[in-house]
Amino acid sequence: MGEDIKTAQYGWPLGMPLIKKLEAGLWEVRSHVSQGIARIIFTVAEGTMVLVHGFVKKSQKIPPTELRIARQRLAALCKE
């Protein structure tokens, strides 16, 4: 996972299959782990990659709960 995050950070901007844009201000890094495919949701704030949430995805769509957590953390980051 760390290598994929580093690749995203230093190679930004990147696209599929490593990076996918989810919505305005949120992207995901896809990383293969023994439990499945880990997703790390991040934003870019003032040129810095900020990881806001991570989980192992077990279905095609991102569970609404996981996306809601990422949105809440993004909103909190924007308030600072």
Secondary structure, DSSP 8 states (H G I E B T S, - for coil): -HHHHHHHHHH-S--TTTEEEEETTEEEEEEEETTEEEEEEEEEETTEEEEEEEEEE-SSS--HHHHHHHHHHHHHHHH-
